[in-house]
Amino acid sequence: MIRSPLVRDGRVVGVVTLALTTLLAATIIRSIQVGPVLRKCDDLATALCVAGEGMLATIGSLVGYEAFIVGLDGSRRWTTGFALTG
């Protein structure tokens, strides 16, 4: 996994965890979790790899946590609070 700080207005407000998930989930090749606690982001990345796309709703229901996934077919899905730009 690759971890990177999430910075807003010069402050670290969370951690982005990028998990390359080609072996664990047959339908997801990449996932990104954002949230204030690194360990929980790691746990959510693992859960998403194992449970698949259905886990997005669970992550979206957690206060302060969001997720983005890319499927093997190139499809992209994300929780409703995940901020997409550009």
DOVOPA-793522 format. One record per residue (C-alpha): x, y, z. Coordinates in Angstrom, 3 decimals, padded with zeros to 6 digits, m for minus. Layout:
<recs>
<rec xx="X" yy="Y" zz="Z"/>
...
</recs>
This chain:
<recs>
<rec xx="000.000" yy="000.000" zz="000.000"/>
<rec xx="001.033" yy="003.559" zz="m000.645"/>
<rec xx="000.214" yy="006.181" zz="001.999"/>
<rec xx="000.154" yy="009.919" zz="001.420"/>
<rec xx="m000.996" yy="012.800" zz="003.635"/>
<rec xx="m004.199" yy="014.604" zz="002.645"/>
<rec xx="m003.471" yy="018.336" zz="002.919"/>
<rec xx="m006.029" yy="021.155" zz="002.877"/>
<rec xx="m005.116" yy="024.799" zz="003.441"/>
<rec xx="m001.608" yy="023.761" zz="004.448"/>
<rec xx="m002.812" yy="021.355" zz="007.172"/>
<rec xx="m002.703" yy="017.583" zz="007.161"/>
<rec xx="m006.350" yy="016.580" zz="007.588"/>
<rec xx="m006.139" yy="012.887" zz="006.825"/>
<rec xx="m004.322" yy="010.134" zz="005.009"/>
<rec xx="m004.901" yy="008.712" zz="001.548"/>
<rec xx="m004.197" yy="004.995" zz="001.299"/>
<rec xx="m003.774" yy="003.610" zz="m002.212"/>
<rec xx="m004.109" yy="m000.152" zz="m002.335"/>
<rec xx="m003.280" yy="m002.055" zz="m005.481"/>
<rec xx="m005.658" yy="m004.959" zz="m005.157"/>
<rec xx="m005.128" yy="m007.200" zz="m008.149"/>
<rec xx="m004.831" yy="m010.437" zz="m006.150"/>
<rec xx="m007.501" yy="m010.151" zz="m003.472"/>
<rec xx="m010.538" yy="m008.904" zz="m005.400"/>
<rec xx="m011.363" yy="m010.226" zz="m008.828"/>
<rec xx="m013.238" yy="m007.067" zz="m009.794"/>
<rec xx="m011.226" yy="m004.237" zz="m008.199"/>
<rec xx="m007.724" yy="m003.259" zz="m009.303"/>
<rec xx="m007.265" yy="m000.057" zz="m007.338"/>
<rec xx="m008.838" yy="001.520" zz="m004.273"/>
<rec xx="m008.280" yy="004.752" zz="m002.407"/>
<rec xx="m009.476" yy="005.377" zz="001.146"/>
<rec xx="m009.460" yy="008.793" zz="002.774"/>
<rec xx="m009.923" yy="009.405" zz="006.472"/>
<rec xx="m008.411" yy="010.840" zz="009.634"/>
<rec xx="m006.969" yy="007.595" zz="011.088"/>
<rec xx="m004.298" yy="005.770" zz="009.071"/>
<rec xx="m004.900" yy="002.366" zz="010.656"/>
<rec xx="m008.609" yy="002.514" zz="009.917"/>
<rec xx="m007.877" yy="003.504" zz="006.285"/>
<rec xx="m005.656" yy="000.421" zz="005.996"/>
<rec xx="m008.372" yy="m001.759" zz="007.527"/>
<rec xx="m010.990" yy="m000.341" zz="005.160"/>
<rec xx="m008.699" yy="m000.916" zz="002.161"/>
<rec xx="m008.369" yy="m004.555" zz="003.165"/>
<rec xx="m012.116" yy="m004.918" zz="003.723"/>
<rec xx="m012.819" yy="m003.357" zz="000.328"/>
<rec xx="m010.400" yy="m005.763" zz="m001.348"/>
<rec xx="m012.077" yy="m008.759" zz="000.248"/>
<rec xx="m015.721" yy="m007.664" zz="000.131"/>
<rec xx="m015.598" yy="m005.886" zz="m003.211"/>
<rec xx="m017.709" yy="m003.020" zz="m004.477"/>
<rec xx="m020.494" yy="m003.685" zz="m001.984"/>
<rec xx="m018.231" yy="m002.350" zz="000.767"/>
<rec xx="m018.477" yy="001.190" zz="m000.667"/>
<rec xx="m021.840" yy="001.790" zz="001.028"/>
<rec xx="m020.414" yy="000.739" zz="004.393"/>
<rec xx="m017.389" yy="003.014" zz="004.028"/>
<rec xx="m019.654" yy="005.854" zz="002.915"/>
<rec xx="m021.690" yy="005.509" zz="006.103"/>
<rec xx="m018.617" yy="006.068" zz="008.309"/>
<rec xx="m018.145" yy="009.678" zz="009.396"/>
<rec xx="m014.971" yy="011.151" zz="007.890"/>
<rec xx="m014.137" yy="008.227" zz="005.580"/>
<rec xx="m014.546" yy="007.962" zz="001.821"/>
<rec xx="m013.410" yy="005.538" zz="m000.888"/>
<rec xx="m012.784" yy="005.389" zz="m004.644"/>
<rec xx="m012.317" yy="002.191" zz="m006.674"/>
<rec xx="m011.323" yy="001.280" zz="m010.212"/>
<rec xx="m012.636" yy="m001.999" zz="m011.612"/>
<rec xx="m010.851" yy="m004.379" zz="m013.953"/>
<rec xx="m013.018" yy="m003.037" zz="m016.767"/>
<rec xx="m011.865" yy="000.536" zz="m016.017"/>
<rec xx="m015.130" yy="001.518" zz="m014.328"/>
<rec xx="m014.865" yy="003.965" zz="m011.467"/>
<rec xx="m017.086" yy="004.124" zz="m008.400"/>
<rec xx="m016.876" yy="006.170" zz="m005.222"/>
<rec xx="m018.689" yy="007.048" zz="m002.036"/>
<rec xx="m020.950" yy="010.098" zz="m002.221"/>
<rec xx="m018.606" yy="012.289" zz="m000.189"/>
<rec xx="m015.477" yy="011.556" zz="m002.215"/>
<rec xx="m014.425" yy="014.863" zz="m003.785"/>
<rec xx="m013.596" yy="014.507" zz="m007.486"/>
<rec xx="m011.964" yy="017.426" zz="m009.295"/>
<rec xx="m010.767" yy="018.183" zz="m012.757"/>
</recs>
